[in-house]
């Protein structure tokens, strides 16, 4: 059984997050499977197979999106910040943005809901949406 957001956030290390990990976290936080996203990106079954392979490749360590259009297409389906992604691909690890290891949110794209305002940080690697019973230490906004 896969680890849930809260479990993942609570047990995560502060090691740098990879671009592949970021895409996976954002997709999973939206509650979408790779197959579902692939189907939403395409119009027919043949193209869906290609999209499925692309998403799996983007979620594999060492691979990165080559074209901005790819990130924009994914962003149209689930919350994803292309600027955060680019920082993870090109900037030194010590200048990466803080990203929740439970859902992939950051200062620039915090979790929000109708009941609550933007999430806040409860640890260096977790937000209040992923660890809701923990008092925030710093606001994302």
N, CA, C and O atoms as CSV, one atom per row, in Angstrom:
chain,resi,resn,atom,element,x,y,z
A,1,UNK,N,N,0.843,-1.191,0.000
A,1,UNK,CA,C,0.000,0.000,0.000
A,1,UNK,C,C,0.883,1.248,0.000
A,1,UNK,O,O,1.793,1.345,0.823
A,2,UNK,N,N,0.638,2.209,-0.905
A,2,UNK,CA,C,1.459,3.415,-0.965
A,2,UNK,C,C,1.334,4.255,0.303
A,2,UNK,O,O,0.310,4.239,0.987
A,3,UNK,N,N,2.399,4.984,0.591
A,3,UNK,CA,C,2.411,5.860,1.753
A,3,UNK,C,C,1.486,7.052,1.511
A,3,UNK,O,O,1.466,7.602,0.410
A,4,UNK,N,N,0.736,7.449,2.507
A,4,UNK,CA,C,-0.163,8.592,2.405
A,4,UNK,C,C,0.624,9.898,2.565
A,4,UNK,O,O,1.761,9.897,3.037
A,5,UNK,N,N,0.002,11.006,2.165
A,5,UNK,CA,C,0.662,12.318,2.202
A,5,UNK,C,C,1.246,12.640,3.564
A,5,UNK,O,O,2.410,13.027,3.663
A,6,UNK,N,N,0.448,12.486,4.621
A,6,UNK,CA,C,0.918,12.817,5.959
A,6,UNK,C,C,2.077,11.954,6.396
A,6,UNK,O,O,3.039,12.450,6.984
A,7,UNK,N,N,1.995,10.661,6.115
A,7,UNK,CA,C,3.089,9.750,6.450
A,7,UNK,C,C,4.357,10.128,5.701
A,7,UNK,O,O,5.447,10.165,6.273
A,8,UNK,N,N,4.197,10.407,4.415
A,8,UNK,CA,C,5.337,10.775,3.582
A,8,UNK,C,C,5.967,12.067,4.093
A,8,UNK,O,O,7.191,12.167,4.177
A,9,UNK,N,N,5.147,13.050,4.432
A,9,UNK,CA,C,5.659,14.336,4.912
A,9,UNK,C,C,6.336,14.181,6.268
A,9,UNK,O,O,7.378,14.789,6.512
A,10,UNK,N,N,5.753,13.372,7.153
A,10,UNK,CA,C,6.292,13.213,8.499
A,10,UNK,C,C,7.620,12.465,8.508
A,10,UNK,O,O,8.449,12.691,9.391
A,11,UNK,N,N,7.831,11.585,7.545
A,11,UNK,CA,C,9.040,10.765,7.547
A,11,UNK,C,C,10.081,11.228,6.538
A,11,UNK,O,O,11.140,10.611,6.425
A,12,UNK,N,N,9.805,12.300,5.805
A,12,UNK,CA,C,10.709,12.760,4.749
A,12,UNK,C,C,11.983,13.364,5.310
A,12,UNK,O,O,11.986,13.990,6.370
A,13,UNK,N,N,13.049,13.164,4.580
A,13,UNK,CA,C,14.294,13.833,4.920
A,13,UNK,C,C,14.297,15.203,4.244
A,13,UNK,O,O,13.481,15.482,3.366
A,14,UNK,N,N,15.213,16.031,4.664
A,14,UNK,CA,C,15.324,17.360,4.056
A,14,UNK,C,C,16.263,17.330,2.854
A,14,UNK,O,O,16.691,18.381,2.377
A,15,UNK,N,N,16.584,16.137,2.361
A,15,UNK,CA,C,17.428,16.020,1.172
A,15,UNK,C,C,16.756,16.746,0.010
A,15,UNK,O,O,15.529,16.842,-0.037
A,16,UNK,N,N,17.549,17.255,-0.920
A,16,UNK,CA,C,16.955,17.984,-2.059
A,16,UNK,C,C,15.932,17.122,-2.803
A,16,UNK,O,O,16.137,15.929,-3.024
A,17,UNK,N,N,14.845,17.755,-3.173
A,17,UNK,CA,C,13.812,17.091,-3.949
A,17,UNK,C,C,14.218,17.134,-5.418
A,17,UNK,O,O,14.739,18.144,-5.891
A,18,UNK,N,N,13.984,16.061,-6.125
A,18,UNK,CA,C,14.316,16.009,-7.549
A,18,UNK,C,C,13.153,16.548,-8.371
A,18,UNK,O,O,12.022,16.584,-7.886
A,19,UNK,N,N,13.413,16.966,-9.606
A,19,UNK,CA,C,12.307,17.378,-10.482
A,19,UNK,C,C,11.293,16.240,-10.673
A,19,UNK,O,O,10.087,16.483,-10.696
A,20,UNK,N,N,11.778,15.013,-10.807
A,20,UNK,CA,C,10.883,13.852,-10.965
A,20,UNK,C,C,10.005,13.684,-9.726
A,20,UNK,O,O,8.812,13.403,-9.839
A,21,UNK,N,N,10.589,13.854,-8.561
A,21,UNK,CA,C,9.828,13.741,-7.315
A,21,UNK,C,C,8.777,14.829,-7.193
A,21,UNK,O,O,7.676,14.586,-6.700
A,22,UNK,N,N,9.119,16.026,-7.642
A,22,UNK,CA,C,8.176,17.143,-7.590
A,22,UNK,C,C,6.943,16.869,-8.446
A,22,UNK,O,O,5.816,17.069,-7.993
A,23,UNK,N,N,7.149,16.414,-9.677
A,23,UNK,CA,C,6.005,16.121,-10.543
A,23,UNK,C,C,5.147,15.020,-9.927
A,23,UNK,O,O,3.921,15.125,-9.911
A,24,UNK,N,N,5.784,13.968,-9.421
A,24,UNK,CA,C,5.031,12.868,-8.819
A,24,UNK,C,C,4.211,13.351,-7.624
A,24,UNK,O,O,3.037,13.005,-7.498
A,25,UNK,N,N,4.822,14.148,-6.747
A,25,UNK,CA,C,4.103,14.660,-5.576
A,25,UNK,C,C,2.901,15.505,-5.976
A,25,UNK,O,O,1.817,15.352,-5.413
A,26,UNK,N,N,3.087,16.393,-6.945
A,26,UNK,CA,C,1.979,17.264,-7.368
A,26,UNK,C,C,0.844,16.460,-8.009
A,26,UNK,O,O,-0.331,16.742,-7.774
A,27,UNK,N,N,1.198,15.465,-8.815
A,27,UNK,CA,C,0.174,14.621,-9.444
A,27,UNK,C,C,-0.583,13.816,-8.388
A,27,UNK,O,O,-1.812,13.760,-8.407
A,28,UNK,N,N,0.151,13.199,-7.476
A,28,UNK,CA,C,-0.488,12.396,-6.430
A,28,UNK,C,C,-1.330,13.256,-5.498
A,28,UNK,O,O,-2.394,12.823,-5.056
A,29,UNK,N,N,-0.870,14.478,-5.190
A,29,UNK,CA,C,-1.643,15.370,-4.322
A,29,UNK,C,C,-2.973,15.740,-4.974
A,29,UNK,O,O,-3.958,15.993,-4.281
A,30,UNK,N,N,-2.999,15.772,-6.294
A,30,UNK,CA,C,-4.249,16.056,-7.021
A,30,UNK,C,C,-5.139,14.815,-7.092
A,30,UNK,O,O,-6.266,14.879,-7.583
A,31,UNK,N,N,-4.626,13.688,-6.598
A,31,UNK,CA,C,-5.412,12.460,-6.599
A,31,UNK,C,C,-5.518,11.803,-7.967
A,31,UNK,O,O,-6.492,11.107,-8.253
A,32,UNK,N,N,-4.518,12.023,-8.807
A,32,UNK,CA,C,-4.558,11.509,-10.179
A,32,UNK,C,C,-3.506,10.432,-10.401
A,32,UNK,O,O,-2.384,10.533,-9.905
A,33,UNK,N,N,-3.875,9.410,-11.144
A,33,UNK,CA,C,-2.919,8.375,-11.541
A,33,UNK,C,C,-2.212,8.819,-12.816
A,33,UNK,O,O,-2.660,9.743,-13.493
A,34,UNK,N,N,-1.119,8.163,-13.133
A,34,UNK,CA,C,-0.408,8.441,-14.377
A,34,UNK,C,C,-1.343,8.170,-15.553
A,34,UNK,O,O,-1.377,8.945,-16.509
A,35,UNK,N,N,-2.093,7.088,-15.491
A,35,UNK,CA,C,-3.014,6.722,-16.576
A,35,UNK,C,C,-4.086,7.800,-16.777
A,35,UNK,O,O,-4.419,8.144,-17.911
A,36,UNK,N,N,-4.617,8.324,-15.686
A,36,UNK,CA,C,-5.644,9.363,-15.794
A,36,UNK,C,C,-5.078,10.628,-16.438
A,36,UNK,O,O,-5.701,11.211,-17.324
A,37,UNK,N,N,-3.903,11.044,-15.991
A,37,UNK,CA,C,-3.280,12.245,-16.564
A,37,UNK,C,C,-2.994,12.028,-18.049
A,37,UNK,O,O,-3.243,12.917,-18.863
A,38,UNK,N,N,-2.483,10.872,-18.401
A,38,UNK,CA,C,-2.202,10.570,-19.806
A,38,UNK,C,C,-3.470,10.671,-20.639
A,38,UNK,O,O,-3.448,11.221,-21.740
A,39,UNK,N,N,-4.567,10.149,-20.125
A,39,UNK,CA,C,-5.833,10.233,-20.841
A,39,UNK,C,C,-6.330,11.652,-21.001
A,39,UNK,O,O,-6.943,11.986,-22.015
A,40,UNK,N,N,-6.072,12.497,-20.004
A,40,UNK,CA,C,-6.503,13.890,-20.065
A,40,UNK,C,C,-5.636,14.711,-21.025
A,40,UNK,O,O,-6.079,15.739,-21.537
A,41,UNK,N,N,-4.416,14.263,-21.268
A,41,UNK,CA,C,-3.509,14.977,-22.167
A,41,UNK,C,C,-3.789,14.694,-23.636
A,41,UNK,O,O,-3.358,15.451,-24.505
A,42,UNK,N,N,-4.503,13.617,-23.918
A,42,UNK,CA,C,-4.641,13.160,-25.296
A,42,UNK,C,C,-6.090,12.942,-25.695
A,42,UNK,O,O,-7.004,13.014,-24.873
A,43,UNK,N,N,-6.272,12.672,-26.986
A,43,UNK,CA,C,-7.625,12.465,-27.515
A,43,UNK,C,C,-7.891,11.030,-27.935
A,43,UNK,O,O,-9.044,10.652,-28.139
A,44,UNK,N,N,-6.830,10.213,-28.069
A,44,UNK,CA,C,-7.068,8.830,-28.498
A,44,UNK,C,C,-6.137,7.880,-27.751
A,44,UNK,O,O,-5.168,8.307,-27.124
A,45,UNK,N,N,-6.443,6.599,-27.827
A,45,UNK,CA,C,-5.713,5.583,-27.073
A,45,UNK,C,C,-4.246,5.485,-27.483
A,45,UNK,O,O,-3.384,5.255,-26.635
A,46,UNK,N,N,-3.956,5.656,-28.754
A,46,UNK,CA,C,-2.568,5.571,-29.221
A,46,UNK,C,C,-1.729,6.683,-28.608
A,46,UNK,O,O,-0.624,6.437,-28.124
A,47,UNK,N,N,-2.247,7.896,-28.626
A,47,UNK,CA,C,-1.525,9.020,-28.031
A,47,UNK,C,C,-1.435,8.885,-26.511
A,47,UNK,O,O,-0.464,9.338,-25.906
A,48,UNK,N,N,-2.432,8.271,-25.896
A,48,UNK,CA,C,-2.425,8.086,-24.445
A,48,UNK,C,C,-1.270,7.188,-24.010
A,48,UNK,O,O,-0.698,7.391,-22.939
A,49,UNK,N,N,-0.925,6.205,-24.827
A,49,UNK,CA,C,0.209,5.327,-24.514
A,49,UNK,C,C,1.501,6.150,-24.516
A,49,UNK,O,O,2.341,5.992,-23.630
A,50,UNK,N,N,1.655,7.015,-25.499
A,50,UNK,CA,C,2.840,7.875,-25.577
A,50,UNK,C,C,2.876,8.822,-24.371
A,50,UNK,O,O,3.930,9.007,-23.763
A,51,UNK,N,N,1.744,9.414,-24.026
A,51,UNK,CA,C,1.667,10.323,-22.877
A,51,UNK,C,C,1.968,9.583,-21.577
A,51,UNK,O,O,2.664,10.107,-20.708
A,52,UNK,N,N,1.446,8.369,-21.444
A,52,UNK,CA,C,1.709,7.535,-20.264
A,52,UNK,C,C,3.211,7.314,-20.110
A,52,UNK,O,O,3.756,7.466,-19.017
A,53,UNK,N,N,3.877,6.954,-21.208
A,53,UNK,CA,C,5.326,6.742,-21.175
A,53,UNK,C,C,6.072,8.026,-20.830
A,53,UNK,O,O,7.057,7.993,-20.092
A,54,UNK,N,N,5.604,9.165,-21.363
A,54,UNK,CA,C,6.237,10.452,-21.067
A,54,UNK,C,C,6.138,10.782,-19.583
A,54,UNK,O,O,7.128,11.178,-18.968
A,55,UNK,N,N,4.961,10.624,-19.010
A,55,UNK,CA,C,4.779,10.945,-17.598
A,55,UNK,C,C,5.642,10.027,-16.736
A,55,UNK,O,O,6.293,10.485,-15.798
A,56,UNK,N,N,5.646,8.741,-17.051
A,56,UNK,CA,C,6.517,7.824,-16.306
A,56,UNK,C,C,7.979,8.233,-16.417
A,56,UNK,O,O,8.722,8.171,-15.438
A,57,UNK,N,N,8.391,8.650,-17.608
A,57,UNK,CA,C,9.773,9.100,-17.788
A,57,UNK,C,C,10.057,10.350,-16.955
A,57,UNK,O,O,11.111,10.448,-16.326
A,58,UNK,N,N,9.125,11.306,-16.945
A,58,UNK,CA,C,9.322,12.539,-16.174
A,58,UNK,C,C,9.358,12.276,-14.678
A,58,UNK,O,O,9.940,13.059,-13.927
A,59,UNK,N,N,8.743,11.180,-14.233
A,59,UNK,CA,C,8.741,10.826,-12.815
A,59,UNK,C,C,9.861,9.849,-12.462
A,59,UNK,O,O,9.876,9.282,-11.370
A,60,UNK,N,N,10.791,9.657,-13.385
A,60,UNK,CA,C,11.939,8.788,-13.163
A,60,UNK,C,C,13.169,9.640,-12.882
A,60,UNK,O,O,13.461,10.583,-13.617
A,61,UNK,N,N,13.881,9.309,-11.823
A,61,UNK,CA,C,15.070,10.047,-11.409
A,61,UNK,C,C,16.042,10.221,-12.570
A,61,UNK,O,O,16.373,9.260,-13.264
A,62,UNK,N,N,16.492,11.441,-12.772
A,62,UNK,CA,C,17.454,11.748,-13.816
A,62,UNK,C,C,16.849,12.319,-15.080
A,62,UNK,O,O,17.569,12.895,-15.895
A,63,UNK,N,N,15.553,12.177,-15.266
A,63,UNK,CA,C,14.893,12.717,-16.451
A,63,UNK,C,C,14.261,14.060,-16.124
A,63,UNK,O,O,13.788,14.279,-15.009
A,64,UNK,N,N,14.256,14.953,-17.099
A,64,UNK,CA,C,13.597,16.250,-16.930
A,64,UNK,C,C,12.850,16.621,-18.204
A,64,UNK,O,O,13.159,16.133,-19.291
A,65,UNK,N,N,11.876,17.482,-18.047
A,65,UNK,CA,C,11.120,17.975,-19.199
A,65,UNK,C,C,12.039,18.853,-20.039
A,65,UNK,O,O,12.751,19.705,-19.508
A,66,UNK,N,N,12.020,18.645,-21.336
A,66,UNK,CA,C,12.868,19.423,-22.246
A,66,UNK,C,C,12.168,20.655,-22.779
A,66,UNK,O,O,12.809,21.643,-23.136
A,67,UNK,N,N,10.830,20.590,-22.830
A,67,UNK,CA,C,10.074,21.685,-23.436
A,67,UNK,C,C,9.119,22.316,-22.432
A,67,UNK,O,O,8.443,21.604,-21.689
A,68,UNK,N,N,9.057,23.652,-22.403
A,68,UNK,CA,C,8.130,24.342,-21.503
A,68,UNK,C,C,6.673,23.919,-21.732
A,68,UNK,O,O,5.868,23.913,-20.801
A,69,UNK,N,N,6.348,23.570,-22.973
A,69,UNK,CA,C,4.973,23.170,-23.300
A,69,UNK,C,C,4.553,21.919,-22.524
A,69,UNK,O,O,3.378,21.750,-22.196
A,70,UNK,N,N,5.503,21.061,-22.239
A,70,UNK,CA,C,5.205,19.848,-21.472
A,70,UNK,C,C,4.740,20.223,-20.075
A,70,UNK,O,O,3.744,19.695,-19.582
A,71,UNK,N,N,5.464,21.136,-19.439
A,71,UNK,CA,C,5.090,21.574,-18.087
A,71,UNK,C,C,3.746,22.296,-18.103
A,71,UNK,O,O,2.931,22.113,-17.198
A,72,UNK,N,N,3.515,23.105,-19.113
A,72,UNK,CA,C,2.239,23.822,-19.212
A,72,UNK,C,C,1.078,22.858,-19.412
A,72,UNK,O,O,-0.005,23.067,-18.865
A,73,UNK,N,N,1.298,21.807,-20.192
A,73,UNK,CA,C,0.241,20.808,-20.396
A,73,UNK,C,C,-0.077,20.100,-19.084
A,73,UNK,O,O,-1.246,19.888,-18.761
A,74,UNK,N,N,0.951,19.734,-18.331
A,74,UNK,CA,C,0.709,19.096,-17.032
A,74,UNK,C,C,0.035,20.071,-16.070
A,74,UNK,O,O,-0.852,19.691,-15.306
A,75,UNK,N,N,0.466,21.331,-16.117
A,75,UNK,CA,C,-0.108,22.361,-15.246
A,75,UNK,C,C,-1.594,22.574,-15.519
A,75,UNK,O,O,-2.336,22.980,-14.623
A,76,UNK,N,N,-2.028,22.309,-16.729
A,76,UNK,CA,C,-3.444,22.458,-17.057
A,76,UNK,C,C,-4.291,21.348,-16.430
A,76,UNK,O,O,-5.518,21.446,-16.391
A,77,UNK,N,N,-3.635,20.296,-15.943
A,77,UNK,CA,C,-4.348,19.161,-15.370
A,77,UNK,C,C,-4.241,19.125,-13.846
A,77,UNK,O,O,-5.210,18.787,-13.167
A,78,UNK,N,N,-3.088,19.466,-13.313
A,78,UNK,CA,C,-2.913,19.486,-11.850
A,78,UNK,C,C,-1.982,20.630,-11.476
A,78,UNK,O,O,-1.179,21.072,-12.297
A,79,UNK,N,N,-2.085,21.119,-10.222
A,79,UNK,CA,C,-1.244,22.241,-9.802
A,79,UNK,C,C,0.245,21.893,-9.905
A,79,UNK,O,O,0.713,20.901,-9.346
A,80,UNK,N,N,0.946,22.718,-10.616
A,80,UNK,CA,C,2.371,22.531,-10.850
A,80,UNK,C,C,2.948,23.902,-11.139
A,80,UNK,O,O,2.393,24.646,-11.947
A,81,UNK,N,N,4.044,24.249,-10.498
A,81,UNK,CA,C,4.669,25.542,-10.749
A,81,UNK,C,C,5.904,25.342,-11.623
A,81,UNK,O,O,6.924,24.849,-11.141
A,82,UNK,N,N,5.829,25.719,-12.901
A,82,UNK,CA,C,6.981,25.532,-13.792
A,82,UNK,C,C,8.259,26.213,-13.294
A,82,UNK,O,O,9.357,25.714,-13.539
A,83,UNK,N,N,8.128,27.340,-12.602
A,83,UNK,CA,C,9.316,28.017,-12.084
A,83,UNK,C,C,9.973,27.196,-10.980
A,83,UNK,O,O,11.200,27.109,-10.925
A,84,UNK,N,N,9.184,26.598,-10.112
A,84,UNK,CA,C,9.738,25.733,-9.075
A,84,UNK,C,C,10.431,24.543,-9.737
A,84,UNK,O,O,11.533,24.164,-9.343
A,85,UNK,N,N,9.784,23.959,-10.738
A,85,UNK,CA,C,10.374,22.830,-11.459
A,85,UNK,C,C,11.719,23.214,-12.056
A,85,UNK,O,O,12.697,22.479,-11.920
A,86,UNK,N,N,11.767,24.366,-12.718
A,86,UNK,CA,C,13.022,24.815,-13.341
A,86,UNK,C,C,14.122,25.032,-12.298
A,86,UNK,O,O,15.288,24.727,-12.548
A,87,UNK,N,N,13.744,25.559,-11.128
A,87,UNK,CA,C,14.738,25.726,-10.065
A,87,UNK,C,C,15.308,24.373,-9.643
A,87,UNK,O,O,16.510,24.246,-9.411
A,88,UNK,N,N,14.452,23.374,-9.547
A,88,UNK,CA,C,14.922,22.043,-9.159
A,88,UNK,C,C,15.837,21.434,-10.213
A,88,UNK,O,O,16.724,20.645,-9.889
A,89,UNK,N,N,15.623,21.801,-11.479
A,89,UNK,CA,C,16.452,21.235,-12.544
A,89,UNK,C,C,17.773,21.968,-12.735
A,89,UNK,O,O,18.752,21.368,-13.179
A,90,UNK,N,N,17.816,23.261,-12.406
A,90,UNK,CA,C,19.008,24.022,-12.777
A,90,UNK,C,C,19.745,24.708,-11.626
A,90,UNK,O,O,20.932,25.005,-11.761
A,91,UNK,N,N,19.098,24.960,-10.532
A,91,UNK,CA,C,19.746,25.695,-9.441
A,91,UNK,C,C,20.444,24.741,-8.469
A,91,UNK,O,O,20.049,23.582,-8.341
A,92,UNK,N,N,21.484,25.234,-7.784
A,92,UNK,CA,C,22.135,24.411,-6.773
A,92,UNK,C,C,21.133,24.054,-5.658
A,92,UNK,O,O,20.227,24.832,-5.357
A,93,UNK,N,N,21.304,22.900,-5.066
A,93,UNK,CA,C,20.366,22.399,-4.058
A,93,UNK,C,C,20.169,23.386,-2.907
A,93,UNK,O,O,19.072,23.469,-2.353
A,94,UNK,N,N,21.203,24.129,-2.540
A,94,UNK,CA,C,21.057,25.046,-1.409
A,94,UNK,C,C,20.199,26.267,-1.740
A,94,UNK,O,O,19.869,27.053,-0.852
A,95,UNK,N,N,19.836,26.428,-3.012
A,95,UNK,CA,C,18.943,27.534,-3.364
A,95,UNK,C,C,17.582,27.045,-3.862
A,95,UNK,O,O,16.806,27.825,-4.414
A,96,UNK,N,N,17.288,25.751,-3.668
A,96,UNK,CA,C,15.962,25.236,-4.032
A,96,UNK,C,C,14.901,25.824,-3.109
A,96,UNK,O,O,15.185,26.128,-1.950
A,97,UNK,N,N,13.709,25.982,-3.605
A,97,UNK,CA,C,12.626,26.458,-2.726
A,97,UNK,C,C,12.240,25.363,-1.730
A,97,UNK,O,O,12.497,24.181,-1.954
A,98,UNK,N,N,11.629,25.776,-0.648
A,98,UNK,CA,C,11.103,24.820,0.331
A,98,UNK,C,C,9.862,24.180,-0.275
A,98,UNK,O,O,8.952,24.874,-0.730
A,99,UNK,N,N,9.833,22.839,-0.277
A,99,UNK,CA,C,8.731,22.096,-0.874
A,99,UNK,C,C,8.267,21.027,0.103
A,99,UNK,O,O,9.077,20.293,0.669
A,100,UNK,N,N,6.956,20.947,0.294
A,100,UNK,CA,C,6.377,19.932,1.173
A,100,UNK,C,C,6.590,18.558,0.553
A,100,UNK,O,O,6.302,18.363,-0.628
A,101,UNK,N,N,7.086,17.612,1.328
A,101,UNK,CA,C,7.325,16.259,0.820
A,101,UNK,C,C,6.073,15.395,0.867
A,101,UNK,O,O,6.106,14.235,0.456
A,102,UNK,N,N,4.984,15.941,1.355
A,102,UNK,CA,C,3.723,15.220,1.350
A,102,UNK,C,C,2.901,15.503,0.109
A,102,UNK,O,O,2.268,14.604,-0.445
A,103,UNK,N,N,2.911,16.783,-0.335
A,103,UNK,CA,C,2.048,17.164,-1.462
A,103,UNK,C,C,2.773,17.956,-2.544
A,103,UNK,O,O,2.224,18.150,-3.629
A,104,UNK,N,N,3.982,18.413,-2.278
A,104,UNK,CA,C,4.729,19.157,-3.278
A,104,UNK,C,C,4.436,20.641,-3.328
A,104,UNK,O,O,4.938,21.326,-4.219
A,105,UNK,N,N,3.640,21.167,-2.402
A,105,UNK,CA,C,3.368,22.608,-2.435
A,105,UNK,C,C,4.613,23.383,-2.010
A,105,UNK,O,O,5.527,22.829,-1.400
A,106,UNK,N,N,4.630,24.662,-2.340
A,106,UNK,CA,C,5.750,25.530,-1.979
A,106,UNK,C,C,5.199,26.897,-1.588
A,106,UNK,O,O,3.987,27.114,-1.570
A,107,UNK,N,N,6.096,27.796,-1.280
A,107,UNK,CA,C,5.720,29.167,-0.952
A,107,UNK,C,C,4.931,29.804,-2.098
A,107,UNK,O,O,4.026,30.604,-1.862
A,108,UNK,N,N,5.277,29.447,-3.340
A,108,UNK,CA,C,4.663,30.063,-4.510
A,108,UNK,C,C,3.366,29.388,-4.949
A,108,UNK,O,O,2.575,29.982,-5.682
A,109,UNK,N,N,3.150,28.180,-4.516
A,109,UNK,CA,C,1.894,27.489,-4.853
A,109,UNK,C,C,1.401,26.677,-3.649
A,109,UNK,O,O,1.371,25.447,-3.688
A,110,UNK,N,N,1.011,27.390,-2.570
A,110,UNK,CA,C,0.566,26.704,-1.354
A,110,UNK,C,C,-0.784,26.006,-1.538
A,110,UNK,O,O,-1.565,26.347,-2.427
A,111,UNK,N,N,-1.032,25.032,-0.681
A,111,UNK,CA,C,-2.334,24.359,-0.674
A,111,UNK,C,C,-3.392,25.357,-0.207
A,111,UNK,O,O,-3.142,26.151,0.700
A,112,UNK,N,N,-4.542,25.316,-0.809
A,112,UNK,CA,C,-5.663,26.142,-0.368
A,112,UNK,C,C,-6.927,25.304,-0.453
A,112,UNK,O,O,-6.984,24.315,-1.184
A,113,UNK,N,N,-7.929,25.706,0.295
A,113,UNK,CA,C,-9.226,25.033,0.219
A,113,UNK,C,C,-10.311,26.060,0.509
A,113,UNK,O,O,-10.023,27.185,0.919
A,114,UNK,N,N,-11.551,25.665,0.294
A,114,UNK,CA,C,-12.670,26.568,0.579
A,114,UNK,C,C,-12.785,26.842,2.069
A,114,UNK,O,O,-13.195,27.929,2.476
A,115,UNK,N,N,-12.419,25.846,2.892
A,115,UNK,CA,C,-12.553,26.002,4.344
A,115,UNK,C,C,-11.389,26.755,4.976
A,115,UNK,O,O,-11.547,27.402,6.011
A,116,UNK,N,N,-10.209,26.667,4.341
A,116,UNK,CA,C,-8.994,27.233,4.938
A,116,UNK,C,C,-8.275,28.128,3.946
A,116,UNK,O,O,-8.418,27.991,2.731
A,117,UNK,N,N,-7.518,29.028,4.486
A,117,UNK,CA,C,-6.650,29.860,3.644
A,117,UNK,C,C,-5.458,29.009,3.221
A,117,UNK,O,O,-5.492,27.784,3.335
A,118,UNK,N,N,-4.428,29.646,2.743
A,118,UNK,CA,C,-3.232,28.921,2.325
A,118,UNK,C,C,-2.625,28.158,3.495
A,118,UNK,O,O,-2.748,28.556,4.654
A,119,UNK,N,N,-1.967,27.053,3.161
A,119,UNK,CA,C,-1.327,26.247,4.199
A,119,UNK,C,C,-0.146,27.007,4.805
A,119,UNK,O,O,0.238,28.075,4.328
A,120,UNK,N,N,0.406,26.442,5.844
A,120,UNK,CA,C,1.571,27.005,6.514
A,120,UNK,C,C,2.561,25.876,6.752
A,120,UNK,O,O,2.200,24.703,6.667
A,121,UNK,N,N,3.790,26.220,7.044
A,121,UNK,CA,C,4.820,25.208,7.302
A,121,UNK,C,C,4.749,24.732,8.737
A,121,UNK,O,O,4.643,25.540,9.660
A,122,UNK,N,N,4.808,23.410,8.933
A,122,UNK,CA,C,4.873,22.841,10.280
A,122,UNK,C,C,6.250,22.254,10.559
A,122,UNK,O,O,6.657,22.149,11.716
A,123,UNK,N,N,6.965,21.874,9.512
A,123,UNK,CA,C,8.358,21.437,9.605
A,123,UNK,C,C,9.052,21.930,8.342
A,123,UNK,O,O,8.432,22.581,7.501
A,124,UNK,N,N,10.326,21.623,8.212
A,124,UNK,CA,C,11.048,22.017,7.000
A,124,UNK,C,C,10.548,21.286,5.765
A,124,UNK,O,O,10.791,21.725,4.641
A,125,UNK,N,N,9.847,20.166,5.967
A,125,UNK,CA,C,9.424,19.353,4.831
A,125,UNK,C,C,7.930,19.060,4.805
A,125,UNK,O,O,7.488,18.209,4.033
A,126,UNK,N,N,7.142,19.746,5.634
A,126,UNK,CA,C,5.707,19.436,5.680
A,126,UNK,C,C,4.861,20.680,5.910
A,126,UNK,O,O,5.252,21.599,6.631
A,127,UNK,N,N,3.669,20.684,5.266
A,127,UNK,CA,C,2.718,21.782,5.427
A,127,UNK,C,C,1.530,21.336,6.278
A,127,UNK,O,O,1.366,20.151,6.570
A,128,UNK,N,N,0.714,22.298,6.665
A,128,UNK,CA,C,-0.440,21.996,7.510
A,128,UNK,C,C,-1.477,21.128,6.810
A,128,UNK,O,O,-2.238,20.434,7.483
A,129,UNK,N,N,-1.531,21.145,5.491
A,129,UNK,CA,C,-2.476,20.282,4.775
A,129,UNK,C,C,-2.076,18.817,4.903
A,129,UNK,O,O,-2.937,17.937,4.913
A,130,UNK,N,N,-0.788,18.553,5.000
A,130,UNK,CA,C,-0.312,17.171,5.112
A,130,UNK,C,C,-0.202,16.711,6.553
A,130,UNK,O,O,-0.343,15.521,6.834
A,131,UNK,N,N,0.044,17.625,7.460
A,131,UNK,CA,C,0.095,17.306,8.895
A,131,UNK,C,C,-0.866,18.244,9.614
A,131,UNK,O,O,-0.432,19.159,10.314
A,132,UNK,N,N,-2.186,18.020,9.445
A,132,UNK,CA,C,-3.182,18.976,9.937
A,132,UNK,C,C,-3.253,19.129,11.459
A,132,UNK,O,O,-3.749,20.147,11.942
A,133,UNK,N,N,-2.781,18.168,12.208
A,133,UNK,CA,C,-2.870,18.255,13.668
A,133,UNK,C,C,-1.619,18.854,14.299
A,133,UNK,O,O,-1.418,18.759,15.509
A,134,UNK,N,N,-0.790,19.465,13.478
A,134,UNK,CA,C,0.463,20.069,13.960
A,134,UNK,C,C,0.350,21.577,13.836
A,134,UNK,O,O,-0.126,22.089,12.822
A,135,UNK,N,N,0.786,22.284,14.859
A,135,UNK,CA,C,0.704,23.748,14.838
A,135,UNK,C,C,1.711,24.312,13.842
A,135,UNK,O,O,2.864,23.882,13.804
A,136,UNK,N,N,1.267,25.280,13.032
A,136,UNK,CA,C,2.196,25.873,12.049
A,136,UNK,C,C,3.287,26.678,12.736
A,136,UNK,O,O,3.072,27.277,13.790
A,137,UNK,N,N,4.457,26.680,12.118
A,137,UNK,CA,C,5.581,27.461,12.626
A,137,UNK,C,C,5.864,28.664,11.738
A,137,UNK,O,O,6.472,29.640,12.178
A,138,UNK,N,N,5.421,28.590,10.487
A,138,UNK,CA,C,5.672,29.691,9.558
A,138,UNK,C,C,4.643,29.598,8.425
A,138,UNK,O,O,4.344,28.511,7.930
A,139,UNK,N,N,4.125,30.720,8.038
A,139,UNK,CA,C,3.121,30.747,6.976
A,139,UNK,C,C,3.762,30.665,5.604
A,139,UNK,O,O,4.850,31.198,5.386
A,140,UNK,N,N,3.089,29.999,4.684
A,140,UNK,CA,C,3.585,29.919,3.292
A,140,UNK,C,C,3.482,31.255,2.602
A,140,UNK,O,O,4.320,31.565,1.754
A,141,UNK,N,N,2.513,32.041,2.921
A,141,UNK,CA,C,2.279,33.283,2.201
A,141,UNK,C,C,3.232,34.369,2.636
A,141,UNK,O,O,3.169,35.487,2.124
